[in-house]
Amino acid sequence: MKTLVILIPGNPSVPGVYVPFMRQLSEDLNITGEINTEILHHLGQCNAKKEKFSKITLPEVIEDHKISIVNLIRKYKADKVYLISHSLGSAVSISLNEFLKEKIDKFFIICPFLGPSKKNMKYLKIFKNPVSRFGITLGSKAILSNRNVSKKFFTSWLGENDINDVIINEIRKPNYINHFFTLVSGYFKDFEHLNVKGAVQKLDPEKTFFIFAKEDFWVPIEYTKLIPKTSKYEILDDISHDFCLFDTQYKMVSQVISNEIF
């Protein structure tokens, strides 16, 4: 039996930070046969071809993931396909659900970012404003230009972990910061247009499983009321939105997913 597990990350997308989590999940699943894992990245981020876009919108990111997922399904010809999505990636999988629901055996939606909320709206408006966004862009590039400064910044922000170097290496790539900020700058317009909060209510409860962090700056716990009434979900007290950065947290999430599959 062949199994394919695809992960759509949060934003910014740094595939490397999810590698330990996906490795742990492969072990916990303990599936007989072949298991393949693929971690995607958002359009214009972690790019190998050094593409430069004047602006990137969420609909464009969704369409790019749609093509990637279809190509992976064709490539592996797996008997079982599971799609895991985190944060912004959840908005992608929810938006693609109607198209993918016959191709995916189960959707696992972790800390689903469904659009700006009261708690994070002031922060996101900084990216929406061209002047403040320009200032943040310059400041970010200044920090990233010096590896020691970058290391101290991410340690103070995310704490001590084994992943900070991976993050720094990825987001220093050409055009990454510009692409990330332009994507975030369109959140208000894009989420209103896509109506992700409405789309989540149309998901098939039999094929979706949600995982929420109890305390989450990006995902109000009230979002549990938006999902279909019969959908299965868990609220984990001991994980954060950035669960993938810490081994105790991603091991917990991995165990929940593997238990649900079996």
Backbone as CSV, one residue per row, in Angstrom:
resi,resn,N_x,N_y,N_z,CA_x,CA_y,CA_z,C_x,C_y,C_z
1,MET,0.838,-1.194,0.000,0.000,0.000,0.000,0.879,1.253,0.000
2,LYS,0.484,2.244,-0.801,1.235,3.490,-0.909,0.427,4.622,-0.273
3,THR,1.096,5.394,0.571,0.455,6.506,1.260,1.207,7.795,0.955
4,LEU,0.455,8.843,0.683,1.039,10.156,0.425,0.477,11.147,1.439
5,VAL,1.382,11.870,2.112,0.988,12.915,3.056,1.554,14.241,2.551
6,ILE,0.663,15.193,2.273,1.053,16.502,1.763,0.772,17.545,2.837
7,LEU,1.702,18.486,3.008,1.494,19.554,3.984,1.576,20.920,3.312
8,ILE,0.567,21.750,3.574,0.579,23.149,3.140,0.896,23.999,4.368
9,PRO,1.977,24.742,4.353,2.440,25.445,5.562,1.727,26.760,5.817
10,GLY,2.107,27.368,6.936,1.633,28.706,7.250,2.425,29.739,6.465
11,ASN,2.205,30.997,6.788,2.886,32.092,6.105,3.657,32.933,7.128
12,PRO,4.969,33.125,6.930,5.771,32.707,5.784,5.990,31.196,5.752
13,SER,6.152,30.693,4.543,6.340,29.248,4.398,7.827,28.918,4.389
14,VAL,8.211,28.078,5.340,9.582,27.580,5.425,9.469,26.062,5.570
15,PRO,9.483,25.335,4.469,9.267,23.884,4.522,10.145,23.162,5.537
16,GLY,11.384,23.634,5.713,12.316,22.951,6.605,11.850,22.864,8.040
17,VAL,11.028,23.823,8.502,10.605,23.790,9.901,9.608,22.664,10.163
18,TYR,9.014,22.127,9.096,8.039,21.052,9.254,8.646,19.661,9.091
19,VAL,9.914,19.601,8.722,10.548,18.301,8.480,10.529,17.402,9.717
20,PRO,10.925,17.900,10.908,10.864,17.028,12.093,9.447,16.532,12.387
21,PHE,8.458,17.411,12.208,7.059,17.029,12.429,6.627,15.929,11.462
22,MET,6.948,16.087,10.199,6.544,15.086,9.203,7.294,13.774,9.400
23,ARG,8.534,13.861,9.843,9.303,12.653,10.158,8.661,11.916,11.335
24,GLN,8.261,12.687,12.346,7.598,12.105,13.508,6.267,11.465,13.118
25,LEU,5.529,12.131,12.262,4.240,11.607,11.818,4.407,10.304,11.051
26,SER,5.416,10.229,10.211,5.684,8.988,9.467,5.956,7.836,10.425
27,GLU,6.698,8.132,11.497,6.985,7.097,12.500,5.725,6.697,13.260
28,ASP,4.925,7.677,13.652,3.719,7.392,14.428,2.677,6.641,13.617
29,LEU,2.609,6.931,12.338,1.641,6.236,11.494,1.981,4.757,11.365
30,ASN,3.303,4.485,11.300,3.760,3.088,11.257,2.988,2.277,10.214
31,ILE,2.884,2.851,9.042,2.104,2.236,7.967,2.908,1.157,7.259
32,THR,2.267,0.048,6.998,2.895,-1.012,6.211,2.893,-0.593,4.750
33,GLY,4.031,-0.668,4.130,4.130,-0.263,2.737,4.907,1.035,2.602
34,GLU,4.715,1.705,1.492,5.478,2.916,1.173,4.730,4.165,1.620
35,ILE,5.443,5.058,2.304,4.865,6.347,2.691,5.759,7.471,2.190
36,ASN,5.148,8.427,1.504,5.869,9.581,0.987,5.280,10.852,1.584
37,THR,6.155,11.787,1.925,5.704,13.071,2.466,6.232,14.203,1.589
38,GLU,5.401,15.211,1.403,5.786,16.381,0.624,5.340,17.638,1.361
39,ILE,6.250,18.592,1.502,5.954,19.865,2.146,6.027,20.955,1.073
40,LEU,4.938,21.646,0.866,4.880,22.657,-0.182,5.375,24.008,0.344
41,HIS,5.538,24.954,-0.551,5.833,26.335,-0.152,4.943,27.255,-0.958
42,HIS,4.701,28.444,-0.412,3.824,29.377,-1.095,4.527,30.019,-2.284
43,LEU,3.740,30.417,-3.237,4.232,31.052,-4.451,5.174,32.209,-4.117
44,GLY,6.387,32.169,-4.696,7.346,33.249,-4.497,8.184,33.141,-3.238
45,GLN,7.951,32.093,-2.437,8.726,31.895,-1.217,9.548,30.615,-1.343
46,CYS,10.763,30.623,-0.803,11.669,29.464,-0.902,11.860,29.052,-2.350
47,ASN,11.851,30.039,-3.228,11.923,29.733,-4.656,13.344,29.413,-5.094
48,ALA,13.441,28.438,-5.970,14.739,28.048,-6.516,15.075,28.846,-7.774
49,LYS,14.040,29.346,-8.463,14.256,30.036,-9.733,14.410,31.550,-9.573
50,LYS,14.311,32.010,-8.339,14.469,33.442,-8.051,13.446,34.290,-8.811
51,GLU,12.194,33.790,-8.867,11.143,34.581,-9.503,10.921,35.863,-8.729
52,LYS,10.560,36.924,-9.451,10.232,38.183,-8.802,8.862,38.620,-9.274
53,PHE,7.932,38.742,-8.332,6.582,39.170,-8.645,6.355,40.556,-8.051
54,SER,5.665,41.415,-8.796,5.370,42.745,-8.273,4.378,42.651,-7.124
55,LYS,3.487,41.674,-7.187,2.521,41.450,-6.116,2.039,40.013,-6.182
56,ILE,1.802,39.420,-5.015,1.273,38.062,-4.943,-0.004,38.097,-4.118
57,THR,-1.068,37.519,-4.649,-2.344,37.486,-3.947,-2.636,36.077,-3.449
58,LEU,-3.524,35.978,-2.478,-3.899,34.670,-1.945,-4.555,33.785,-3.008
59,PRO,-5.440,34.304,-3.860,-5.979,33.444,-4.935,-4.896,32.854,-5.830
60,GLU,-3.826,33.617,-6.087,-2.730,33.099,-6.897,-1.977,31.998,-6.151
61,VAL,-1.803,32.178,-4.851,-1.156,31.153,-4.030,-1.987,29.874,-4.040
62,ILE,-3.300,30.018,-3.913,-4.203,28.864,-3.910,-4.126,28.114,-5.232
63,GLU,-4.149,28.832,-6.328,-4.086,28.202,-7.646,-2.764,27.467,-7.843
64,ASP,-1.675,28.059,-7.359,-0.368,27.413,-7.469,-0.331,26.113,-6.667
65,HIS,-0.903,26.125,-5.467,-0.964,24.900,-4.662,-1.855,23.846,-5.311
66,LYS,-2.916,24.283,-5.913,-3.819,23.360,-6.608,-3.065,22.549,-7.661
67,ILE,-2.261,23.240,-8.444,-1.471,22.573,-9.491,-0.457,21.620,-8.867
68,SER,0.214,22.074,-7.806,1.239,21.244,-7.150,0.631,19.973,-6.569
69,ILE,-0.511,20.102,-5.907,-1.145,18.940,-5.272,-1.596,17.926,-6.313
70,VAL,-2.200,18.405,-7.368,-2.649,17.499,-8.441,-1.445,16.766,-9.040
71,ASN,-0.352,17.480,-9.261,0.846,16.857,-9.830,1.431,15.799,-8.894
72,LEU,1.393,16.055,-7.587,1.914,15.085,-6.612,1.043,13.834,-6.572
73,ILE,-0.250,14.019,-6.636,-1.164,12.868,-6.634,-0.918,12.001,-7.871
74,ARG,-0.707,12.638,-8.995,-0.412,11.899,-10.233,0.953,11.208,-10.153
75,LYS,1.907,11.881,-9.558,3.267,11.352,-9.469,3.335,10.081,-8.623
76,TYR,2.711,10.115,-7.448,2.872,9.004,-6.502,1.846,7.891,-6.678
77,LYS,0.695,8.226,-7.277,-0.349,7.208,-7.479,-0.612,6.423,-6.181
78,ALA,-0.786,7.150,-5.105,-0.937,6.544,-3.777,-2.343,5.983,-3.573
79,ASP,-2.416,4.974,-2.714,-3.719,4.403,-2.356,-4.461,5.304,-1.379
80,LYS,-3.711,5.983,-0.506,-4.287,6.899,0.463,-3.548,8.234,0.391
81,VAL,-4.311,9.316,0.386,-3.717,10.649,0.343,-4.298,11.480,1.474
82,TYR,-3.423,12.033,2.309,-3.836,12.882,3.411,-3.259,14.280,3.198
83,LEU,-4.094,15.293,3.393,-3.654,16.675,3.231,-3.685,17.376,4.580
84,ILE,-2.516,17.788,5.051,-2.390,18.520,6.310,-2.149,19.988,5.971
85,SER,-2.853,20.871,6.653,-2.653,22.297,6.408,-2.544,23.033,7.731
86,HIS,-1.715,24.057,7.742,-1.437,24.804,8.974,-1.591,26.293,8.722
87,SER,-2.304,26.972,9.615,-2.426,28.427,9.586,-2.956,28.905,8.233
88,LEU,-2.187,29.723,7.495,-2.660,30.179,6.183,-2.892,29.002,5.249
89,GLY,-2.087,27.958,5.397,-2.287,26.773,4.567,-3.675,26.189,4.717
90,SER,-4.280,26.378,5.887,-5.638,25.889,6.105,-6.635,26.626,5.217
91,ALA,-6.428,27.938,5.049,-7.292,28.708,4.153,-7.175,28.188,2.727
92,VAL,-5.965,27.743,2.364,-5.745,27.176,1.033,-6.518,25.870,0.874
93,SER,-6.367,24.958,1.823,-7.024,23.653,1.705,-8.539,23.781,1.782
94,ILE,-9.030,24.707,2.610,-10.479,24.932,2.693,-11.006,25.466,1.368
95,SER,-10.277,26.391,0.763,-10.692,26.965,-0.519,-10.657,25.939,-1.646
96,LEU,-9.758,24.956,-1.530,-9.623,23.925,-2.571,-10.440,22.667,-2.266
97,ASN,-11.152,22.669,-1.157,-11.824,21.447,-0.716,-12.794,20.898,-1.748
98,GLU,-13.582,21.769,-2.329,-14.573,21.312,-3.314,-13.895,20.614,-4.483
99,PHE,-12.767,21.145,-4.907,-12.026,20.556,-6.024,-11.308,19.274,-5.624
100,LEU,-10.795,19.222,-4.394,-9.929,18.113,-3.983,-10.643,16.992,-3.230
101,LYS,-11.891,17.198,-2.831,-12.529,16.276,-1.890,-12.612,14.832,-2.391
102,GLU,-12.618,14.625,-3.700,-12.638,13.258,-4.234,-11.230,12.693,-4.400
103,LYS,-10.231,13.531,-4.242,-8.839,13.110,-4.430,-8.108,12.891,-3.105
104,ILE,-8.664,13.444,-2.021,-8.033,13.395,-0.698,-8.875,12.526,0.237
105,ASP,-8.224,11.634,0.970,-8.947,10.760,1.889,-9.312,11.455,3.193
106,LYS,-8.446,12.366,3.648,-8.735,13.082,4.895,-7.991,14.414,4.895
107,PHE,-8.699,15.458,5.341,-8.109,16.777,5.498,-7.851,17.023,6.986
108,PHE,-6.612,17.330,7.339,-6.266,17.680,8.717,-5.925,19.171,8.746
109,ILE,-6.684,19.940,9.505,-6.588,21.393,9.490,-6.123,21.868,10.868
110,ILE,-4.907,22.403,10.911,-4.260,22.756,12.185,-4.195,24.276,12.340
111,CYS,-4.686,24.772,13.467,-4.654,26.209,13.756,-5.079,27.030,12.534
112,PRO,-6.321,26.850,12.087,-6.750,27.450,10.815,-6.911,28.966,10.861
113,PHE,-6.069,29.650,10.109,-6.202,31.098,9.965,-7.273,31.358,8.909
114,LEU,-8.394,31.935,9.339,-9.533,32.138,8.444,-9.715,33.597,8.054
115,GLY,-8.723,34.420,8.383,-8.796,35.834,8.046,-8.513,36.698,9.262
116,PRO,-8.389,38.003,9.057,-8.117,38.925,10.160,-9.198,38.839,11.245
117,SER,-8.764,38.937,12.503,-9.691,38.930,13.640,-9.382,40.137,14.530
118,LYS,-10.211,40.371,15.525,-10.031,41.540,16.395,-8.643,41.567,17.031
119,LYS,-8.161,40.406,17.413,-6.892,40.341,18.135,-5.699,40.735,17.268
120,ASN,-5.719,40.363,15.987,-4.541,40.602,15.131,-4.760,41.678,14.071
121,MET,-5.925,42.319,14.070,-6.251,43.270,13.000,-5.286,44.460,12.968
122,LYS,-4.934,45.002,14.135,-4.025,46.154,14.175,-2.670,45.784,13.579
123,TYR,-2.217,44.586,13.878,-0.924,44.128,13.362,-0.966,44.004,11.839
124,LEU,-2.038,43.422,11.320,-2.138,43.217,9.869,-2.315,44.524,9.106
125,LYS,-2.895,45.521,9.752,-3.073,46.811,9.085,-1.731,47.483,8.817
126,ILE,-0.728,47.148,9.614,0.616,47.683,9.375,1.121,47.236,8.006
127,PHE,0.816,45.998,7.635,1.256,45.476,6.339,0.399,46.018,5.199
128,LYS,-0.842,46.340,5.510,-1.738,46.867,4.478,-1.327,48.271,4.059
129,ASN,-0.839,49.068,5.011,-0.425,50.439,4.728,0.910,50.448,3.991
130,PRO,0.987,51.045,2.786,2.228,51.021,1.992,3.428,51.641,2.699
131,VAL,3.197,52.721,3.451,4.301,53.413,4.111,4.894,52.553,5.226
132,SER,4.032,52.042,6.105,4.533,51.213,7.207,5.103,49.896,6.684
133,ARG,4.494,49.367,5.603,5.020,48.126,5.014,6.424,48.345,4.461
134,PHE,6.653,49.498,3.848,7.981,49.817,3.316,9.003,49.886,4.448
135,GLY,8.610,50.491,5.563,9.513,50.590,6.707,9.856,49.223,7.282
136,ILE,8.852,48.362,7.403,9.083,47.019,7.931,9.970,46.219,6.979
137,THR,9.753,46.413,5.684,10.569,45.701,4.692,12.037,46.070,4.841
138,LEU,12.313,47.362,4.948,13.702,47.814,5.113,14.301,47.291,6.410
139,GLY,13.525,47.341,7.494,14.016,46.861,8.779,14.309,45.365,8.750
140,SER,13.430,44.609,8.104,13.617,43.153,8.010,14.868,42.813,7.225
141,LYS,15.058,43.513,6.114,16.243,43.249,5.293,17.522,43.616,6.037
142,ALA,17.469,44.677,6.851,18.641,45.068,7.637,18.989,43.985,8.656
143,ILE,17.972,43.431,9.302,18.195,42.360,10.276,18.780,41.132,9.598
144,LEU,18.231,40.784,8.444,18.648,39.565,7.757,20.019,39.689,7.108
145,SER,20.482,40.913,6.917,21.787,41.104,6.267,22.928,40.656,7.170
146,ASN,22.673,40.561,8.466,23.689,40.133,9.426,23.205,38.878,10.134
147,ARG,23.919,37.777,9.951,23.457,36.501,10.495,23.392,36.501,12.024
148,ASN,24.349,37.135,12.671,24.337,37.173,14.140,23.141,37.952,14.678
149,VAL,22.853,39.070,14.022,21.690,39.872,14.416,20.408,39.068,14.159
150,SER,20.370,38.381,13.025,19.203,37.551,12.689,18.981,36.479,13.742
151,LYS,20.074,35.860,14.165,19.997,34.794,15.158,19.422,35.318,16.471
152,LYS,19.915,36.469,16.912,19.429,37.055,18.166,17.965,37.448,18.059
153,PHE,17.581,37.977,16.903,16.197,38.410,16.705,15.231,37.235,16.798
154,PHE,15.540,36.153,16.074,14.621,35.015,16.057,14.629,34.251,17.373
155,THR,15.753,34.272,18.066,15.798,33.637,19.381,14.930,34.389,20.372
156,SER,14.969,35.724,20.315,14.143,36.529,21.222,12.667,36.408,20.873
157,TRP,12.373,36.174,19.594,10.980,36.073,19.124,10.415,34.680,19.364
158,LEU,11.156,33.661,18.938,10.633,32.293,18.946,11.234,31.421,20.043
159,GLY,12.229,31.958,20.748,12.869,31.171,21.787,13.960,30.283,21.208
160,GLU,14.645,29.558,22.085,15.695,28.647,21.650,15.071,27.412,20.999
161,ASN,15.462,27.116,19.789,15.014,25.900,19.116,16.004,25.555,18.012
162,ASP,15.850,24.373,17.430,16.784,23.893,16.407,16.432,24.381,15.006
163,ILE,15.360,25.165,14.907,14.833,25.508,13.599,15.172,26.929,13.169
164,ASN,15.602,27.772,14.078,15.837,29.179,13.741,16.797,29.353,12.568
165,ASP,17.854,28.547,12.526,18.810,28.647,11.420,18.157,28.305,10.082
166,VAL,17.253,27.351,10.111,16.536,26.970,8.886,15.697,28.144,8.391
167,ILE,15.005,28.807,9.322,14.175,29.960,8.970,15.023,31.067,8.356
168,ILE,16.131,31.379,9.003,17.005,32.451,8.526,17.524,32.144,7.124
169,ASN,17.946,30.919,6.891,18.480,30.540,5.577,17.439,30.686,4.476
170,GLU,16.193,30.362,4.784,15.145,30.419,3.768,14.728,31.853,3.465
171,ILE,14.435,32.640,4.509,13.869,33.959,4.242,14.900,34.971,3.765
172,ARG,16.176,34.584,3.784,17.202,35.456,3.207,17.300,35.288,1.688
173,LYS,16.556,34.348,1.148,16.615,34.112,-0.294,16.052,35.317,-1.044
174,PRO,16.495,35.504,-2.312,16.074,36.673,-3.085,14.556,36.811,-3.164
175,ASN,14.066,38.013,-2.923,12.655,38.387,-3.094,11.709,37.794,-2.057
176,TYR,12.234,36.959,-1.146,11.348,36.299,-0.188,10.563,37.317,0.637
177,ILE,11.262,38.282,1.238,10.615,39.256,2.116,9.568,40.058,1.356
178,ASN,9.908,40.544,0.166,8.956,41.327,-0.628,7.703,40.515,-0.936
179,HIS,7.890,39.256,-1.330,6.745,38.404,-1.668,5.882,38.116,-0.449
180,PHE,6.530,37.875,0.688,5.788,37.604,1.922,4.946,38.812,2.318
181,PHE,5.542,40.001,2.300,4.823,41.201,2.741,3.687,41.575,1.786
182,THR,3.896,41.403,0.482,2.809,41.749,-0.443,1.636,40.778,-0.295
183,LEU,1.938,39.512,0.015,0.860,38.547,0.245,0.048,38.954,1.475
184,VAL,0.731,39.278,2.574,0.040,39.669,3.802,-0.736,40.974,3.605
185,SER,-0.207,41.875,2.790,-0.856,43.186,2.598,-2.244,43.054,1.980
186,GLY,-2.498,41.942,1.310,-3.796,41.747,0.656,-4.780,40.905,1.444
187,TYR,-4.443,40.570,2.686,-5.299,39.679,3.479,-6.732,40.188,3.606
188,PHE,-6.897,41.477,3.911,-8.245,42.003,4.138,-9.110,41.821,2.892
189,LYS,-8.585,42.201,1.760,-9.330,42.092,0.505,-9.505,40.641,0.085
190,ASP,-8.445,39.858,0.164,-8.482,38.484,-0.341,-9.404,37.599,0.490
191,PHE,-9.337,37.714,1.806,-10.182,36.868,2.642,-11.661,37.243,2.513
192,GLU,-11.925,38.523,2.317,-13.302,38.936,2.088,-13.820,38.366,0.775
193,HIS,-12.978,38.414,-0.242,-13.361,37.895,-1.564,-13.568,36.377,-1.536
194,LEU,-12.683,35.667,-0.860,-12.739,34.201,-0.846,-13.796,33.657,0.112
195,ASN,-14.162,34.442,1.121,-15.140,34.024,2.133,-14.765,32.660,2.720
196,VAL,-13.571,32.586,3.269,-13.072,31.327,3.832,-13.923,30.882,5.018
197,LYS,-14.399,31.841,5.802,-15.235,31.490,6.951,-16.547,30.838,6.514
198,GLY,-17.037,31.244,5.362,-18.237,30.610,4.822,-17.922,29.242,4.241
199,ALA,-16.768,29.149,3.590,-16.380,27.883,2.957,-16.133,26.787,3.973
200,VAL,-15.620,27.141,5.162,-15.301,26.132,6.165,-16.569,25.418,6.637
201,GLN,-17.693,26.100,6.582,-18.945,25.507,7.023,-19.490,24.478,6.032
202,LYS,-18.932,24.461,4.832,-19.388,23.534,3.801,-18.532,22.265,3.713
203,LEU,-17.538,22.150,4.589,-16.660,20.982,4.557,-17.412,19.725,4.979
204,ASP,-16.980,18.609,4.452,-17.561,17.322,4.810,-17.018,16.891,6.174
205,PRO,-17.867,16.813,7.190,-17.390,16.457,8.534,-16.713,15.095,8.604
206,GLU,-17.076,14.207,7.689,-16.497,12.867,7.685,-15.065,12.856,7.171
207,LYS,-14.692,13.901,6.443,-13.370,13.899,5.815,-12.445,14.985,6.362
208,THR,-12.895,15.677,7.408,-12.068,16.748,7.960,-11.891,16.579,9.468
209,PHE,-10.709,16.957,9.932,-10.406,16.922,11.365,-9.626,18.181,11.701
210,PHE,-10.055,18.886,12.745,-9.445,20.155,13.125,-8.649,20.020,14.420
211,ILE,-7.538,20.748,14.475,-6.748,20.854,15.700,-6.552,22.336,16.003
212,PHE,-6.937,22.741,17.226,-6.802,24.127,17.651,-5.847,24.228,18.833
213,ALA,-5.117,25.341,18.899,-4.355,25.677,20.100,-5.272,26.487,21.010
214,LYS,-5.234,26.202,22.287,-6.135,26.887,23.210,-5.887,28.387,23.234
215,GLU,-4.623,28.787,23.234,-4.257,30.201,23.203,-3.541,30.478,21.885
216,ASP,-4.196,31.244,21.015,-3.648,31.443,19.674,-3.936,32.869,19.211
217,PHE,-2.888,33.657,19.020,-3.024,35.035,18.576,-3.708,35.125,17.220
218,TRP,-3.461,34.149,16.359,-3.958,34.187,14.984,-5.305,33.498,14.791
219,VAL,-5.657,32.632,15.697,-6.883,31.834,15.536,-7.718,31.890,16.819
220,PRO,-8.706,32.769,16.886,-9.559,32.830,18.077,-10.249,31.486,18.324
221,ILE,-10.352,31.097,19.573,-10.970,29.818,19.897,-12.439,29.793,19.460
222,GLU,-13.015,30.980,19.242,-14.399,31.057,18.760,-14.558,30.460,17.370
223,TYR,-13.454,30.275,16.668,-13.534,29.672,15.332,-14.067,28.245,15.378
224,THR,-14.000,27.626,16.547,-14.564,26.271,16.657,-16.061,26.282,16.366
225,LYS,-16.690,27.450,16.514,-18.133,27.552,16.263,-18.448,27.699,14.776
226,LEU,-17.407,27.945,13.972,-17.618,28.121,12.537,-17.602,26.807,11.769
227,ILE,-16.984,25.785,12.342,-16.859,24.516,11.621,-18.187,23.768,11.674
228,PRO,-18.427,22.842,10.737,-19.679,22.073,10.754,-19.925,21.425,12.117
229,LYS,-21.172,21.387,12.543,-21.507,20.949,13.893,-21.011,19.552,14.222
230,THR,-20.999,18.663,13.236,-20.589,17.286,13.504,-19.122,17.021,13.197
231,SER,-18.364,18.081,12.895,-16.939,17.901,12.619,-16.188,17.517,13.886
232,LYS,-15.208,16.662,13.730,-14.377,16.278,14.856,-13.222,17.266,14.992
233,TYR,-12.923,17.618,16.246,-11.798,18.524,16.480,-11.267,18.314,17.883
234,GLU,-10.028,18.781,18.077,-9.420,18.778,19.404,-8.818,20.145,19.689
235,ILE,-8.949,20.581,20.923,-8.297,21.794,21.391,-7.161,21.361,22.313
236,LEU,-5.945,21.664,21.917,-4.780,21.235,22.684,-4.264,22.373,23.552
237,ASP,-4.219,22.130,24.857,-3.787,23.159,25.806,-2.308,23.496,25.682
238,ASP,-1.516,22.524,25.290,-0.065,22.662,25.397,0.648,22.877,24.071
239,ILE,-0.066,23.368,23.053,0.613,23.730,21.812,0.370,25.206,21.528
240,SER,1.256,25.775,20.744,1.117,27.155,20.294,0.820,27.145,18.798
241,HIS,0.587,28.333,18.255,0.352,28.422,16.806,1.546,27.878,16.033
242,ASP,2.757,28.099,16.567,3.989,27.645,15.911,4.433,26.294,16.473
243,PHE,3.509,25.365,16.557,3.768,24.050,17.166,4.943,23.330,16.532
244,CYS,5.161,23.555,15.238,6.168,22.801,14.490,7.594,23.116,14.936
245,LEU,7.776,24.172,15.732,9.117,24.571,16.158,9.604,23.821,17.396
246,PHE,8.711,23.131,18.075,9.054,22.541,19.368,8.666,21.060,19.405
247,ASP,9.635,20.221,19.774,9.430,18.784,19.642,8.269,18.253,20.478
248,THR,8.096,18.753,21.696,6.981,18.255,22.507,5.640,18.599,21.869
249,GLN,5.579,19.735,21.193,4.326,20.169,20.579,4.032,19.412,19.280
250,TYR,5.027,19.307,18.394,4.728,18.607,17.145,4.529,17.105,17.362
251,LYS,5.142,16.562,18.410,4.888,15.162,18.737,3.444,14.958,19.198
252,MET,2.936,15.920,19.932,1.553,15.860,20.390,0.585,15.920,19.207
253,VAL,0.843,16.852,18.297,-0.010,16.993,17.114,0.073,15.743,16.243
254,SER,1.266,15.214,16.074,1.459,13.997,15.289,0.658,12.834,15.864
255,GLN,0.676,12.708,17.177,-0.049,11.618,17.822,-1.556,11.744,17.617
256,VAL,-2.055,12.965,17.691,-3.483,13.183,17.479,-3.883,12.786,16.054
257,ILE,-3.066,13.176,15.087,-3.370,12.848,13.689,-3.297,11.343,13.441
258,SER,-2.248,10.713,13.922,-2.108,9.269,13.692,-3.235,8.495,14.377
259,ASN,-3.657,8.942,15.551,-4.775,8.274,16.231,-6.060,8.400,15.417
260,GLU,-6.245,9.559,14.786,-7.455,9.769,13.987,-7.454,8.914,12.733
261,ILE,-6.287,8.735,12.131,-6.202,7.927,10.915,-6.491,6.460,11.222
262,PHE,-6.040,6.022,12.388,-6.237,4.609,12.745,-7.314,4.434,13.812
